[in-house]
Amino acid sequence: MEKKILYINKKDADKVRGVHGIALLRKVKILKITEEERDTLPEEAELLKFIGFSSQEVGNFLQDMKKLGIRVNLKCMETENNKNWSLLELYRELEEEHAYMTQQRKPEEGKKE
């Protein structure tokens, strides 16, 4: 399966260039969205969707991002469950998941004294 990413970031062109640069080096197709689709998302929306990647390939891509100082909180791999979701549905689900995971980490941080 061909590897593809969908990266949406309405505010930070430098991050977009960085993520797209990694994709180009790794020969990953960069998917585009229409303005209409983009307009359904909040202004601060940022998400990264990996399509056709193994877990290890996602890890390698994220390591390359980390080397460039790029962090994206809302990210996922395409699954049978989410592949037909609208961008807004995907964004909301990832946002909810991120909030839950962040909340789960807070008690652990208090124990690291």
trRosetta pair geometry for C-beta under 8 A, 3 or more apart (Angstrom, degrees):
i j d omega theta_ij theta_ji phi_ij phi_ji
1 51 8.0 -112 147 146 121 76
1 52 3.9 -147 122 -132 110 108
2 29 6.1 26 154 1 117 129
2 52 5.6 -2 86 165 39 177
3 26 7.5 -67 102 131 145 108
3 27 7.6 87 59 102 116 72
3 28 4.6 -67 114 -121 107 87
3 29 6.9 155 93 19 55 79
3 50 7.7 -26 -161 -168 89 85
3 51 7.1 145 -159 85 43 64
3 52 4.6 -146 -97 95 45 111
3 53 5.6 70 -132 -73 104 77
3 57 6.9 -116 -115 158 140 149
4 28 6.4 153 -110 179 23 84
4 29 4.3 -32 -106 73 84 99
4 30 7.4 169 -158 -83 74 14
4 31 5.4 60 172 -37 118 105
4 50 7.9 146 83 -163 52 42
4 51 4.2 -15 64 65 95 115
4 52 6.0 74 15 23 77 118
5 19 7.3 -134 125 162 151 108
5 23 5.4 -116 28 -102 129 130
5 28 5.6 45 -8 143 101 129
5 29 7.6 170 21 84 61 52
5 30 6.1 -21 64 -113 88 60
5 31 6.8 -151 92 15 37 89
5 48 6.4 -19 -169 -165 111 86
5 49 6.7 149 -160 78 58 55
5 50 5.9 -23 -105 -103 81 55
5 51 7.0 -176 -84 19 30 84
5 61 7.8 169 -76 -169 136 154
6 31 4.4 -35 -88 65 83 121
6 33 7.1 71 -157 -46 111 105
6 47 7.7 4 108 106 93 92
6 48 7.3 161 83 -153 56 39
6 49 4.2 2 52 51 102 108
6 51 7.1 58 -11 -17 94 116
7 16 6.7 158 117 -128 120 69
7 19 4.8 157 -137 123 170 148
7 20 7.1 -138 51 -60 140 75
7 23 7.9 -139 -9 -38 131 140
7 30 7.2 -46 22 -146 101 97
7 47 7.6 -164 -142 95 43 47
7 48 5.0 3 -107 -109 81 81
7 49 7.8 -157 -67 26 45 63
7 72 7.7 -96 -138 -103 99 159
8 33 6.7 3 -91 12 113 140
8 38 7.1 -178 -143 -117 117 83
8 41 6.7 83 152 32 147 175
8 45 6.0 -18 123 125 119 104
8 46 6.4 -168 97 -134 70 36
8 47 5.3 13 48 48 102 78
8 48 7.9 -159 25 -70 63 45
8 87 7.2 85 -40 -160 163 128
9 12 5.3 -52 156 50 128 85
9 15 5.4 -75 130 89 172 120
9 16 5.2 -152 60 -66 116 92
9 19 7.8 129 -1 15 133 142
9 45 7.8 -148 -111 105 35 61
9 46 4.5 30 -104 -118 81 95
9 72 8.0 -102 -72 -111 119 110
10 38 7.0 131 -91 -173 108 108
10 41 7.3 -178 -36 96 130 118
10 43 5.8 -123 92 -167 148 51
10 44 7.4 -109 52 -97 114 11
10 45 6.1 64 -4 57 115 81
10 46 7.6 -123 15 -71 70 72
11 43 7.3 74 -60 157 107 80
11 44 6.8 -2 -22 -122 138 51
11 46 7.6 -68 31 -64 99 110
12 15 4.1 42 114 14 119 113
12 16 6.6 159 99 -16 66 84
12 46 7.7 12 28 -98 112 133
13 16 5.3 -52 -149 36 38 117
13 17 6.3 41 152 -20 68 102
14 17 5.7 -51 -149 36 32 111
14 18 6.4 34 151 -21 64 106
15 18 5.5 -54 -148 36 34 114
15 19 6.2 28 158 -14 68 105
15 46 7.8 -4 112 -140 151 133
15 70 5.6 133 -138 -132 86 107
15 72 7.8 131 179 -73 129 96
16 19 6.2 -57 -145 40 28 105
16 20 6.0 22 158 -12 64 113
17 20 5.9 -61 -141 45 27 108
17 21 6.0 35 156 -28 64 108
18 21 5.6 -53 -147 31 26 115
18 22 6.8 26 155 -17 61 101
18 65 7.2 97 137 -132 112 73
18 68 5.0 164 -161 140 125 149
18 70 4.9 179 116 -65 142 141
19 22 5.9 -51 -154 33 33 110
19 23 6.5 34 149 -19 64 106
19 48 6.9 -135 -146 -108 145 124
19 65 6.7 16 -100 -107 77 109
19 70 6.3 -178 -62 169 82 158
19 72 7.6 48 -88 -43 136 137
20 23 5.4 -52 -148 37 36 115
20 24 6.3 39 153 -22 67 103
20 30 5.6 22 -128 -101 90 153
21 24 5.7 -52 -148 34 31 111
21 25 6.5 29 154 -16 64 105
22 25 5.8 -57 -150 38 31 110
22 26 6.2 13 157 -3 67 114
22 28 7.9 0 117 34 72 127
22 61 6.4 112 146 -154 130 78
22 64 4.7 134 -135 121 126 133
22 65 6.3 -55 -40 -69 167 71
22 68 7.4 -125 -57 -3 117 144
23 26 6.0 -69 -144 50 27 100
23 28 4.1 -95 -156 71 80 107
23 29 7.6 -72 173 69 118 11
23 30 5.2 101 119 -69 155 98
23 61 8.0 35 -83 -140 64 118
24 27 7.5 29 -176 -76 31 33
24 28 7.6 -81 -51 46 22 72
24 30 7.7 -24 -59 -29 76 121
25 64 7.8 -169 73 -160 133 152
26 60 8.0 140 -115 115 139 113
26 61 6.6 -51 -25 -99 173 92
26 64 7.6 -146 -46 -2 126 168
28 61 7.6 35 -36 -107 161 130
31 51 7.6 50 -24 17 136 139
33 37 4.1 -108 176 84 112 134
33 38 5.5 137 103 -54 117 83
33 87 6.6 44 -131 -70 151 150
34 37 4.7 101 54 5 78 98
34 38 6.9 -139 98 -3 43 88
35 38 5.4 -54 -146 39 35 116
35 39 6.1 40 154 -26 66 106
36 39 5.8 -54 -149 31 27 113
36 40 7.4 35 150 -28 58 97
37 40 6.0 -49 -163 17 37 113
37 41 7.8 27 147 -15 62 102
37 87 5.4 95 -180 3 100 143
38 41 6.2 -63 -168 29 41 109
38 87 8.0 -31 -84 102 33 166
40 86 7.0 -72 129 159 159 120
40 87 6.1 123 76 71 122 108
40 88 4.7 -92 143 -51 115 117
41 45 3.8 -48 163 -1 121 167
41 87 6.0 -65 -59 128 111 118
41 88 6.2 -158 -83 -90 64 73
41 91 5.7 139 -124 -51 104 167
42 45 4.9 133 62 -43 72 94
42 91 7.6 178 18 152 91 147
45 91 5.6 -30 -138 -137 119 141
46 72 6.0 -135 142 -140 111 90
46 73 7.3 82 87 38 109 84
46 74 6.3 139 94 41 67 108
47 72 7.2 115 -138 177 23 118
47 74 4.2 -57 -105 108 82 113
47 75 6.7 165 -165 -84 64 45
47 76 7.7 -9 -175 12 107 93
47 90 6.8 138 150 124 164 106
47 91 5.7 -130 -32 -103 147 78
47 94 5.8 108 -122 69 123 163
48 72 4.7 65 -6 124 125 159
48 74 7.2 141 20 96 67 63
48 75 4.2 -12 67 -111 96 96
48 76 7.8 159 90 24 59 52
49 75 7.2 -174 -75 -154 35 59
49 76 5.7 -11 -117 66 73 84
49 77 7.6 118 -165 -127 63 16
49 78 6.1 67 173 -60 105 85
49 90 7.0 -16 -77 175 133 148
50 53 4.3 -42 164 21 121 137
50 57 7.8 160 -174 104 138 100
50 58 5.1 -150 22 -102 178 104
50 61 7.1 156 -103 53 129 157
50 75 7.3 41 -14 179 97 99
50 76 7.2 -149 27 103 79 40
50 77 4.8 -37 71 -109 102 66
50 78 6.8 -133 90 -5 49 78
51 77 7.7 144 -83 -165 33 62
51 78 4.4 31 -106 -1 76 137
52 78 7.5 12 -21 44 53 123
53 57 4.2 -140 -162 90 91 120
53 58 4.8 109 131 -56 137 83
53 61 7.2 -53 -136 -6 150 138
53 77 6.2 -122 64 -125 101 107
54 57 4.6 97 50 5 76 103
54 58 7.2 -137 93 -4 41 84
55 58 5.7 -53 -152 34 33 112
55 59 6.4 37 149 -20 64 106
55 77 7.7 -66 -90 -55 63 155
56 59 5.4 -52 -150 36 34 116
56 60 6.4 36 152 -20 66 103
57 60 5.6 -49 -147 34 34 112
57 61 6.4 36 153 -19 64 104
58 61 5.7 -55 -150 36 32 112
58 62 6.2 30 153 -17 66 108
58 77 6.2 -76 -73 -77 149 110
59 62 5.7 -57 -146 39 29 110
59 63 6.4 35 153 -23 64 103
60 63 5.6 -50 -149 31 32 114
60 64 6.7 34 151 -19 63 101
61 64 5.8 -53 -156 33 33 112
61 65 6.7 34 146 -19 64 103
62 65 5.4 -49 -150 34 38 115
62 66 6.3 43 150 -24 67 102
62 75 7.8 135 -93 119 114 169
63 66 5.5 -50 -148 33 33 114
63 67 6.6 40 151 -24 63 101
64 67 5.7 -49 -153 29 33 115
64 68 6.9 19 152 -6 62 106
65 68 6.0 -68 -157 44 34 103
65 70 4.2 -90 -171 76 87 106
65 71 7.3 132 140 -79 114 33
65 72 7.1 -56 177 3 156 100
66 69 7.5 42 -175 -76 34 22
66 70 7.3 -98 -68 55 24 64
66 71 7.5 53 -101 -80 66 75
72 75 5.3 90 107 -54 111 112
73 98 5.3 69 155 -141 106 145
74 91 6.9 39 165 -140 155 61
74 94 4.0 89 -157 139 102 129
74 95 6.3 -17 -99 -69 132 59
74 98 5.7 -74 -86 -42 75 142
75 94 7.3 123 11 -150 17 134
76 79 7.7 -75 162 -8 112 98
76 82 6.6 -21 135 85 147 166
76 90 7.3 -135 38 -167 143 103
76 94 6.0 -119 -31 -95 119 114
78 82 6.4 -137 -145 83 53 98
78 83 5.1 65 -175 -93 104 88
79 82 5.1 67 49 23 88 92
79 83 6.5 -139 79 -34 36 88
80 83 6.3 -38 -132 5 22 118
82 85 5.0 -40 -161 4 65 125
82 90 6.0 92 -172 -108 114 96
82 93 7.2 -145 -114 77 120 158
85 89 4.0 -127 -173 90 105 124
85 90 4.7 133 105 -55 127 84
85 93 7.2 -44 -166 3 165 138
86 89 4.6 99 52 4 78 102
86 90 7.0 -146 92 -3 42 87
87 90 5.6 -56 -147 40 33 112
87 91 6.0 35 154 -22 67 107
88 91 5.6 -51 -142 37 30 113
88 92 6.3 30 158 -18 64 106
89 92 6.0 -58 -148 37 27 108
89 93 6.3 25 156 -17 64 109
90 93 5.9 -58 -147 38 28 110
90 94 6.2 23 158 -15 65 110
91 94 6.0 -60 -146 40 27 107
91 95 6.1 29 155 -22 64 110
92 95 5.6 -54 -145 36 29 114
92 96 6.3 30 155 -19 64 106
93 96 5.8 -56 -149 37 29 111
93 97 6.2 29 153 -18 65 109
94 97 5.5 -53 -143 39 32 113
94 98 6.1 35 156 -21 66 106
95 98 5.8 -52 -146 35 27 111
95 99 6.4 29 154 -19 62 106
96 99 5.8 -54 -149 35 29 111
96 100 6.4 30 152 -19 63 107
97 100 5.7 -56 -150 36 30 113
97 101 6.3 26 155 -15 66 108
98 101 5.8 -56 -143 40 30 108
98 102 6.1 32 156 -20 66 108
99 102 5.8 -54 -144 37 28 112
99 103 6.3 29 155 -19 62 108
100 103 5.8 -58 -151 37 28 111
100 104 6.4 30 151 -22 64 106
101 104 5.5 -51 -147 33 33 115
101 105 6.6 33 154 -21 64 104
102 105 5.9 -56 -153 32 32 111
102 106 7.1 47 149 -38 62 96
103 106 5.9 -38 -157 6 36 119
104 107 7.5 -56 -176 26 37 98
104 108 7.7 26 140 -6 63 112
105 108 5.5 -65 -161 41 50 114
105 109 6.2 53 147 -31 81 102
106 109 5.7 -51 -150 26 33 113
106 110 7.1 34 156 -19 62 101
107 110 5.9 -54 -160 29 38 114
107 111 7.1 36 148 -20 65 105
108 111 5.7 -59 -158 31 39 113
108 112 7.1 45 149 -33 67 101
109 112 5.9 -49 -158 16 39 117
110 113 7.6 -14 168 -33 46 102
